[in-house]
């Protein structure tokens, strides 16, 4: 399945600010409890291709993460070189880059945090691995 990155909206078919309940009736998923944030539940859809952050009080979608088949203007950004992505100028505004140390492997990723609500995780080879919209 292909997912469409929609800036300030979500990653289609999941949209920010919408109730998770209709998605739970439509798609198979698993709820993953997060210990560090009591106000947020994470639902995993499509064999872990999509993760949706939901406010436990309002039941509204606050963030959508995609690790496979995430398209923008008919191009899959997962696996794309970050410099090629930036050359496309798909995202307006500024961004900062943070170095992240991931897991017990001491894996280093860079997080590109755009002020339009999009975060992109990039591996050591400058390849996009994950996109998050909030």
N, C-alpha and C positions, 0 to 999 in steps of 0.2 A: 504494500500500500504506500502511496505517496502522501506526504504531509506538506502543507503549504505554510511557510513562514509569513505571518501577517504582522507587521510592526504595529505596536500598540493595541493589538487585537488578540493575538495568541498564535497557535499553530493549528491550522484547520485539520481536523474538524472540532478542535477544542478552543473555546474563546474565553478570554478573561472576563470576569464579572458575571458569568452565567452560572446557574445552579448545576452542581454535579449530578443531581438526581436523574435528569433526563438521559445523561450519558450512561449512567449505571443501568438504566432500563434497556438501552440500545446495544451496548458493547459489553463483552466479557472483560472482567478486570479483577485485580487483587488489591486490597488495601494493605499498605505497608505502614506499620506504626513507626513514627519517628520519635525517639527518646528526647532529643534536644529541643523540640518545640511542641508544646502541648496544644497550641492553637492551630496546628496544621496537621493534616493527614495527607499522605501521598498515595495516589491510586496509580497502578501500573496497568497499561493497556497494550494490546497488540504484541504480546510476547516481549515485553520490556522495551519496545521501541519508543513508547510515549510514557512519560510520568507527569501526573497532574497534581499540583499542590492545591489543597482545598482548605479554606478556613473552617475549622470545626464548629464554630458558632453559627456563621451565616450560611455555610455549605456552598459558598461561591468559589469559583476558580480564581486563584491568585497568581498562578504560574504554570507554564507548560514547558516541559523539557523533551527534546527529541535527539536521539542518537543514531537514527537511520532514516534515509529517504526524506530528508528535509529540503524542500525545494523553494527557491526564490527565483521568480522570472524564468521558470522552466529549467533551472540548473540545480542539481543536487549539491548543497553546500557541505554536506558531510563528506569528508575525504578531500575537499578542496583546499588548496594552499591558501593560508590566511592573507597573503599579500595579493593574490589574485582576487580574493573576495573583497579586500579593501579597495582595489583598483576599480571595481564595479560601482562603487559609491552607492550601494543600495540603501545604506543606513545614513541618515542625516545626523549632523551633530558631532560632538566630541566623544572620545573614548579614552579610557585609561587601561593600561596593561598591568596586571598583577601576576607575580610568579607564585604558583601554588605547589606545595609539596603534597603529593597524593599517596595514600595508603602506606603500608609497611615496606613497599618496594623502593621508597624514596623517589618515586616517579615525579618528575617535574613537568607541570603543565603551565601554560600561560592562560590567564583569563582576560579576555577582551571585554570590558564592561562599557557598553555604549549608553549614553545618556537618554536614549530613546526607549530604554527598558529591555534591551537585548543583551544577553551575555553569551559569549562564545568561548568554549574551552578548546585550546590548541595544544597538540603534543609537541615533543621536542623536534620533530621534523617539520614543524609549522603547518601541520595538517589539522583541519577542523574535525573534532571528535563529537562535540555536543553543542546544541543550541538551546538556550533557555530564554523564554519571553515572560516578563512580569510587568 
